[in-house]
Each structure stands twice: as C-alpha cells, then as structure tokens.
C-alpha cells in the first residue's frame, strides 16, 4: 500500500543528494569573472580614458605660426637690393593667438564634465553586466531545479504506471489508466527536453558575458533560495535617485550645458594675437617688428544665436534628467511589485500550497491502490503537484531576477 509513497520519499532523498554535487558554481565567482573580462566594461573604460585627455587639449594655447620670407628690390630674386635698398630684407616672424582670458578654461571644464559623464558610463556598464549575469544565473538555476522536479516526477509516474499495469492485468483497473499514465510520461519527457533547451540557452548567455567559448561548461548554480524582502518602495526609489549612474550622468550633463552657456557668452569677448619679427637688412641695420592684433567680435547676431542654442541645450539636459528620473521611478515600481508579489507567492507555495498538494497526492495514491478512487483522481493530483512545484521555482527565479534589476537601477544591494 505504501509502495508509491516510499518511491516518492526515495526520489526526494536522491534529488537532495544529487543537489550536493561538487560540480557547482557560485554567483559571486561568475560576477567577479565577468567584471574582469567582459569587453563592454573594457570598452567603457577605454572611452573614459580617451575622454580624460580632452581637458588638457582644450586648455592648451593654439600652436604658434612661424613665417619666413624676403622682400627684394630691382628683381624678384632673393637678396636683390639687400643692403642698398631699405625695403629689401630677409626675415622671420612668429605669431601666437591668445584667446580671451577664461575661454580655454571654460572649454576645458566642458571636456572635464564630459569625462565625468563617461565615468558614470563605466559604472552603468558594470551594473548592467552584473545584472545580466545574475538573471542568466537564476534562470539557469531554475532550469536545474525544474529538471530535478521533472526527473523525480518521471520516476514517480513510471512507478505509478507499473501499478496501473498490474491492476489492469489483475482486472482491477481499466486499460485507459495505463494509456493515461503513458501519455503523461510522454508529456513530462517533452517538458524535460524544453527545459534542457532553455538550460543550453542560459549557459550560452553566461558564456558570452564571461567572454568564454560558446561551448564552455558553466556548472550547476547554487539552489534557488527564498530570502527576506523587506525593503520599502520609498527607500528603493530614493536610492535610485541618489545612486543610479545614468541619473548622475544626466546631472553632470546639466552642469556641462550650463558651462557651455558661459562659454558661448564669453565669445562676445575679443581674442588677441601677438606677433614678433626679425629682418636682416645686409649692410644696413637690422629691423624688428612687434605687433599686437585684436579680433573684434562684430558678428553679434551669430554669437546671440550660439548663446540661444546653448540655453536650449541646457533646457534639454534638464528635461532629459527629469524624463530619465521618472522612467527609472516607473521601472523601480514595476520591479518592486514583481519582487514583492513573487516572494509572497513563493512563500505561499512553499508553506501552504505544496504541502497540501503533496498530502492530496499521497492520499489519492494510497486510495487508488485499494481501489477507493479512480486513476484520474491520482493523475489530477499528480499534475497539480507538478504544476505547483514548477510554479514555485518560477516565482523564485522571477523574484531574484527582479531584485537584480532593482540593484542595477539603484546601484546598491537590495537583499543581503
């Protein structure tokens, strides 16, 4: 009478033992590896290194201009009239442009803010890679958990098929009981194959994130665990507003746009040029020249349009920040609700639904062996247990994935 229950207990013990397989891979190790080798992070770091070189370039003076030439008298040949005519000479001149004081510093400040914004791109890339690794890891863990569930239930159903065949042979059950059990076995095998396909896809995701070959073996993740989720929505929203790299980037771009407005207004100021020259006059005394030039900013309309353009860009930067903040807030709320709902449902399945479903299945299996209930009742309870177990792990995976997205958006750990 207790054959099926003993088989179920043995399968559970076997599954627990297989879960202790040494072929395990921890999430922290994969995250560390991805942060070291992922090319997206390296590309963001290289862009930042390149952007850091721009402030020095913008702060530097323009290159000086050196001119060499001659003036001839009587014919165009070099040196004609040299020493006899006062207009004949061979000379060299050097000219240096001098932007109005403050212009170079403003341009350097703009470039510095752009580099600071690029630094936030590195943080965003790191958080993005970490979140993607976690989500692929949790989905991979889900496929292993569901595979264990399906394998365990395949063994249980196979034993149930043997019981139904025995009862049919003894004339105590209908042939349709055997057919239904065989059909259910085929369905479970199809589900197991789909789970294997998803496992291969998630391993491929992790291999790409870890910069490994597509055929690299990842290993089995740690089992999905139901953790406490007690963070409030207000705290998470505030953390996102304070720490989200893309919001910091938008704030930096607002500062950059305001500096650009000051730089455009500074263009109303004149630029200068300093020129010095030496002229060889032959037997006559040498001649020297020093000149100070001023570039007069007469094109006021062009400069006014440039200031208006920068002001519009500053307004755009503020609007972009507000839009990003509201969009982030909406995504935080969505994932917070998903995490909150999934953790409640997972706890309900674990503590209430699954124990009740297992009791109902055990009772129906015992009653079927004595002929008190039909085989359809056993199959119904069997299908319910299978569905609830798979849904439990699906909710666990959804919960961890939502938490990983919250951590990406806030830049801070949510669950310790």
Helices and strands as residue ranges (DSSP letters): H 3-19, E 24-25, H 27-37, H 39-51, H 54-59, E 65-71, E 89-98, H 103-169, H 175-209, E 220-221, H 233-243, H 245-266, E 271-280, E 287-295, H 300-348, I 349-353, H 354-370, H 375-410
